[in-house]
Amino acid sequence: MNRISILFLAFLLVLISCKIKKTEEIKEIKSKEPSKKISTKADNVSILKKTFVIDGLNTIAHKVWLYLPPNYHTSTEKYDVIYMHDAQNLFDDATSFVGEWEIDETLNDLYKKTGKSFIVVGIENGGEKRIEEYTPWENVRYGGGKGKIYVDFLVNKLKPYIDKNYRTKPDAENTAIIGSSLGGLISFYGGLKYPEVFGKIGALSTSFWFSNKVITFAEENGNQKKTKLYLLVGDKEGNSMVPDTENMAELLIDLGFPSQNLKTKVHPDGKHTESFWKAEFLEVITFLFNLENNERTNN
């Protein structure tokens, strides 16, 4: 074998070795990459083509998710509507933070069992702007305080758009606002501030701690006679979550809020997680929309 052949063979071996090493490195990198989540949303969940930039809030184009009942396109029925926050976490594991609420699976199953249907409107949070969107008052440490702008958008822009383009029952008695954590706070605020729009409130693991001004707000707006309110908190959420929730319930009753319209649940194993709120969602809407009595009537 001549010298040129030897050099060529050596070069070829080096090239093959480099390719093998590069392939192994790529495999190692890919093995360390997080696996891509698979979409789990049902076929009757979509994202509106129209996005909403909320004047005075921020410059984020907020996406709106829409759950339509399984029988929506085969009927002329009008539906109760549930407005919810943190839409990324409601329907799809692929977009969720640490797991979805499975709102679509829960409601699809409810429809199969009872025939009861809802429209759900989920508004995506603004990511790092979430705190300011879901808090009506400022916190010295965490900032925030633009929640009024967000709620006014729901009332004056989004709800009219939904009522115009979809078959809804627009009255307050047929409209709920539900959220958790800061989403629970903004639901509590929005429902009491606009009882003529939202007749039902689901305030789950509500961050009443965020501002003491929530007490004054409740004193000024808590004497509602027709609003229904579900307060949920877990005993393992830590800090002052349980006493804050129980104290708020007592305050509202003292103010004249009808006791039959208010349910407070302290779950002994409840934690501040999506899995907790997912497990409790059906019970929340069962109380708010009186589903047990409706089911007995239908039967």
PyMOL commands that set and color helices and strands:
alter all, ss='L'
color gray80, all
select helices_A, chain A and resi 3-32+72-74+87-89+103-114+127-133+147-165+172-174+182-193+208-210+213-221+241-255+259-261+274-288+291-298
alter helices_A, ss='H'
color red, helices_A
select strands_A, chain A and resi 45-47+52-53+61-62+64-67+80-84+118-123+175-180+200-204+228-234+262-267
alter strands_A, ss='S'
color yellow, strands_A
deselect
rebuild
show_as cartoon
